[in-house]
Amino acid sequence: MKEDSRLPHYEFSDKYDPKHAKQYFEKHHASLGDRFITWRETAMVREALVMAGRPSTVLDLPCGTGRFWAMLAEEPNRRIYAADNSQAMIDEGLRMRPPAVTSRLAGTYQCSAFATGLPDKFVQCVCSIRLMHHIEKSEDRILMLKEFARVSADTVIVTLWVDGNLGAWQRARLEERRRSAGKTASVNRLVIPRAQFEREVAAAGLQIVGHVDFLKRIDKKRAYVLRVPRS
């Protein structure tokens, strides 16, 4: 797929070739800590889906290598669509996940989260896990949220890193040490102040239903459940 030069571009998205896709799949099974993070993130998003009303059609974007497909398939009548900017990530997920899981996918799409090319109100819920904390510019986050709102008929679930917890404080300390050592601040992954993100949600025309924290007051990961206003 040829990338639209008019859309925002982030360098991290360039690395997901077949070799990196394989490494990405393997790293989430590499250690007890990695497996705990996957377990807790899965539980967090499962709770968010309940808050969203147990949607019967879901778009997993970005789907990566399908880390959350089995959880999405727990609802027996749910239609699952998967999309990612990297076809290599989709292919690795289709190759490595159990057939009982991959057979539940109603379709896969290589596309940008800023402009999917999918129809309006394509699914009841867009579920975006582990993407928003990579997006540095506020205007780009709003653009992405607007695209999610266009594709969804009802709800949007997004995860990101927020402030007001131990993990965010530790991240700020890390960035301060980087600056003191003469290094540039990392913009590959960032903590977004909750108040700022919630303003961006409103700017995109969405309403906050609620949120689920990875570990309240301890970890910076949060899932927001957002409502698409009915027209």
C-alpha positions as CSV (number, residue, x, y, z in Angstrom):
1,M,0.0,0.0,0.0
2,K,1.4,3.4,-1.0
3,E,1.4,5.8,1.9
4,D,-0.5,9.1,1.4
5,S,2.1,11.9,1.8
6,R,-0.6,14.2,3.1
7,L,-1.1,12.1,6.3
8,P,1.0,12.4,9.5
9,H,4.0,10.1,9.4
10,Y,5.8,8.7,12.5
11,E,9.2,7.0,12.1
12,F,8.3,4.1,14.5
13,S,5.8,2.8,11.9
14,D,8.6,2.1,9.4
15,K,10.2,-0.7,11.4
16,Y,7.5,-3.3,11.1
17,D,9.0,-5.5,8.4
18,P,8.7,-9.3,8.5
19,K,11.7,-9.7,10.7
20,H,10.5,-7.2,13.2
21,A,7.0,-8.6,13.1
22,K,8.4,-12.0,14.2
23,Q,10.4,-10.4,17.0
24,Y,7.3,-8.5,18.1
25,F,5.3,-11.7,18.3
26,E,8.0,-13.5,20.3
27,K,8.8,-10.7,22.8
28,H,5.3,-10.8,24.3
29,H,6.0,-14.4,25.3
30,A,9.6,-14.0,26.3
31,S,9.4,-13.5,30.1
32,L,7.1,-13.8,33.1
33,G,6.9,-10.0,33.1
34,D,5.9,-9.8,29.5
35,R,3.2,-12.4,30.0
36,F,1.9,-10.5,33.0
37,I,1.6,-7.3,31.0
38,T,-0.3,-9.1,28.2
39,W,-2.6,-10.7,30.8
40,R,-3.3,-7.5,32.5
41,E,-3.7,-5.4,29.3
42,T,-6.1,-8.1,28.0
43,A,-8.2,-7.9,31.2
44,M,-8.2,-4.1,31.0
45,V,-9.5,-4.0,27.4
46,R,-12.0,-6.8,28.2
47,E,-13.4,-4.6,30.9
48,A,-13.5,-1.7,28.6
49,L,-15.5,-3.7,26.0
50,V,-18.0,-4.5,28.7
51,M,-18.3,-0.8,29.5
52,A,-18.8,-0.2,25.8
53,G,-21.8,-2.6,25.8
54,R,-20.2,-5.8,24.5
55,P,-20.1,-4.7,20.8
56,S,-21.0,-7.3,18.3
57,T,-18.6,-5.9,15.6
58,V,-15.1,-4.7,16.5
59,L,-12.2,-3.3,14.4
60,D,-8.8,-4.0,16.1
61,L,-6.6,-1.2,14.9
62,P,-3.6,-1.5,15.0
63,C,-4.0,-5.3,15.4
64,G,-0.2,-6.0,15.4
65,T,0.3,-9.7,15.4
66,G,-3.1,-10.4,16.9
67,R,-2.3,-10.3,20.6
68,F,-5.9,-9.5,21.5
69,W,-7.8,-11.6,18.9
70,A,-8.4,-14.5,21.3
71,M,-9.9,-12.1,23.9
72,L,-12.1,-10.4,21.2
73,A,-13.3,-13.8,20.1
74,E,-14.6,-14.7,23.6
75,E,-17.9,-13.2,22.5
76,P,-19.2,-16.1,20.3
77,N,-21.2,-13.9,17.9
78,R,-18.8,-11.1,17.6
79,R,-17.5,-10.2,14.1
80,I,-13.8,-9.2,14.3
81,Y,-12.0,-7.1,11.8
82,A,-8.2,-6.5,12.0
83,A,-6.2,-3.6,10.5
84,D,-2.6,-2.5,10.7
85,N,-0.3,-0.1,8.9
86,S,2.0,-3.1,8.4
87,Q,1.0,-6.1,6.3
88,A,3.9,-8.0,7.8
89,M,2.4,-7.7,11.3
90,I,-1.0,-8.9,10.0
91,D,0.6,-11.8,8.2
92,E,2.7,-12.9,11.2
93,G,-0.5,-12.9,13.4
94,L,-2.4,-15.0,10.8
95,R,0.6,-17.4,10.7
96,M,1.2,-17.8,14.4
97,R,-2.2,-17.5,16.1
98,P,-4.3,-20.7,16.5
99,P,-6.7,-21.4,13.6
100,A,-9.6,-21.3,16.0
101,V,-8.8,-17.7,16.6
102,T,-7.8,-16.6,13.1
103,S,-10.9,-18.2,11.6
104,R,-13.0,-15.7,13.6
105,L,-11.6,-12.7,11.6
106,A,-14.2,-11.4,9.2
107,G,-11.6,-9.3,7.3
108,T,-8.1,-7.8,7.5
109,Y,-6.9,-4.5,6.1
110,Q,-3.6,-2.7,5.6
111,C,-4.3,0.9,6.3
112,S,-3.3,4.0,8.2
113,A,-5.1,4.8,11.4
114,F,-5.4,8.4,10.2
115,A,-7.3,7.4,7.1
116,T,-8.5,3.8,7.0
117,G,-10.5,4.0,3.8
118,L,-13.2,1.9,5.5
119,P,-16.9,2.9,5.3
120,D,-18.7,5.2,7.7
121,K,-20.1,3.3,10.7
122,F,-18.3,0.2,9.6
123,V,-18.3,-1.4,13.1
124,Q,-19.9,-0.8,16.5
125,C,-16.6,-0.3,18.1
126,V,-13.1,0.7,17.1
127,C,-10.6,-0.8,19.6
128,S,-7.1,0.9,19.4
129,I,-4.5,-0.6,21.7
130,R,-0.9,0.6,22.1
131,L,-1.0,3.3,19.5
132,M,-2.0,6.6,20.9
133,H,1.0,6.9,23.2
134,H,3.2,7.0,20.1
135,I,1.5,10.1,18.7
136,E,3.3,13.2,19.6
137,K,1.2,16.0,18.2
138,S,-2.2,17.0,19.6
139,E,-3.6,17.7,16.2
140,D,-2.6,14.3,15.0
141,R,-4.3,12.6,17.9
142,I,-7.5,14.6,17.2
143,L,-7.3,13.6,13.5
144,M,-7.0,9.9,14.5
145,L,-9.9,10.1,17.0
146,K,-12.0,11.7,14.3
147,E,-11.3,8.8,11.9
148,F,-12.1,6.3,14.6
149,A,-15.4,8.2,15.3
150,R,-16.2,8.1,11.5
151,V,-15.7,4.3,11.3
152,S,-17.5,3.5,14.5
153,A,-21.3,3.5,14.9
154,D,-21.2,3.5,18.7
155,T,-18.0,3.4,20.7
156,V,-14.2,3.8,20.5
157,I,-11.7,2.3,22.9
158,V,-8.2,3.7,23.0
159,T,-5.3,3.0,25.3
160,L,-2.5,5.5,26.1
161,W,-0.1,6.6,28.8
162,V,-1.5,9.2,31.2
163,D,-0.2,11.2,34.1
164,G,-1.1,11.1,37.8
165,N,0.6,7.8,38.7
166,L,3.9,6.3,39.7
167,G,4.7,5.1,36.2
168,A,4.3,8.6,34.7
169,W,6.5,10.1,37.5
170,Q,9.2,7.5,36.7
171,R,9.0,8.3,33.0
172,A,9.4,12.0,33.7
173,R,12.5,11.2,35.8
174,L,13.9,9.1,33.0
175,E,13.4,11.9,30.5
176,E,15.0,14.4,32.9
177,R,18.1,12.2,33.2
178,R,18.2,12.0,29.4
179,R,18.2,15.8,29.1
180,S,20.8,16.1,31.9
181,A,23.1,13.8,29.9
182,G,22.7,15.9,26.8
183,K,20.4,13.5,25.0
184,T,17.2,14.5,23.2
185,A,13.9,13.6,24.8
186,S,12.2,10.5,23.6
187,V,9.2,11.2,21.4
188,N,8.7,7.6,20.4
189,R,6.4,7.0,23.4
190,L,5.1,9.6,25.7
191,V,2.8,10.3,28.6
192,I,-0.2,12.5,27.7
193,P,-1.7,14.6,30.5
194,R,-5.2,13.3,31.2
195,A,-6.8,16.8,31.0
196,Q,-5.2,17.5,27.6
197,F,-6.3,14.2,26.1
198,E,-9.8,14.6,27.4
199,R,-9.9,18.0,25.6
200,E,-8.8,16.3,22.5
201,V,-11.6,13.8,22.8
202,A,-14.1,16.6,23.0
203,A,-12.4,18.3,20.0
204,A,-12.9,15.1,18.0
205,G,-16.6,15.2,18.8
206,L,-16.5,12.2,21.2
207,Q,-17.9,11.8,24.7
208,I,-16.1,10.0,27.6
209,V,-18.1,7.0,28.9
210,G,-15.4,5.9,31.4
211,H,-11.9,4.5,31.7
212,V,-10.1,1.4,33.0
213,D,-6.6,1.7,34.5
214,F,-3.9,-1.0,34.1
215,L,-3.0,-0.6,37.8
216,K,-4.6,2.4,39.5
217,R,-2.1,5.1,40.7
218,I,0.8,2.7,39.9
219,D,0.9,2.2,36.1
220,K,0.5,4.8,33.4
221,K,-1.5,2.7,30.9
222,R,-5.2,3.5,30.7
223,A,-8.1,2.5,28.4
224,Y,-10.7,5.1,27.6
225,V,-14.2,4.2,26.4
226,L,-15.6,6.9,24.2
227,R,-19.1,7.4,22.7
228,V,-19.8,8.4,19.2
229,P,-22.8,10.9,19.4
230,R,-25.8,9.8,17.4
231,S,-26.5,12.0,14.4
